[in-house]
Amino acid sequence: MTIQELQDQLRVHIRARVGRGELTGSELAGMAALPQGHLSNFLNSRRGLSLGAMDRLLRALRIGVLDLVNDRELQKRMPAGQRGVEPIAVVSAENAGLARFAANQVLEMRNFNKSFLRRLRPLIAVDRSDWLRFVLIKLDARSSGGFFPRSIATTLLVDRYYNSLEPYRRFHPNLYAISVAGGCVAAQISVCDNCLMLRPREPRQPIEVVRIEPGRSYFDYIVGRVCHIGLEV
């Protein structure tokens, strides 16, 4: 990847985050100690950035250069024996809703078969093209919604490119990772009267109601669809 291509990818990343309302151009300029006009000209492709200015933007965005590199390009440079697998980050429930993860937010990496991952169908209700698609989340017993044994640690593989309510399989409700109160829970969901209804596995257990905040939509709360469950015994 050339410096020009890297800057183009950085533009795409920033525009996507501004478009989602995660930050504004003026906020980012302040965090990166850049003149707002300088940043505006960069985002509108009227000028490039020095390496120092790029470093400040990357630090402000809490991403690294590799976060801007296309996954296919990274795969080409992997040793031949590792090209059939894709490393997936394990993160805490609190960080699961971030588009990208800083090094200190990744608990560990685990490999998954690429052919399995490629078979999974995405269904995006809102653009997440700059997000890492897959993430692994460790849940405690309280966050498991009764779907998994309480005595066993559970790790969920979550497809964050699936934040639609459309069932993945006909007549089978999706299990989602839902961002709630600064954490993450597993639940089947529905939307009613501007509220998110979190349905546990057991019908006798109470349904948790989460009111959708003004200016937000149901898909903002969906981290993604649970597509694989690992039980550690």
Summary of the structure (lengths in Angstrom):
residues: 233
radius of gyration: 19.3
end to end distance: 42.8
largest distance: 60.5
contacts: 622
relative contact order: 0.12
helix: 32%
strand: 28%
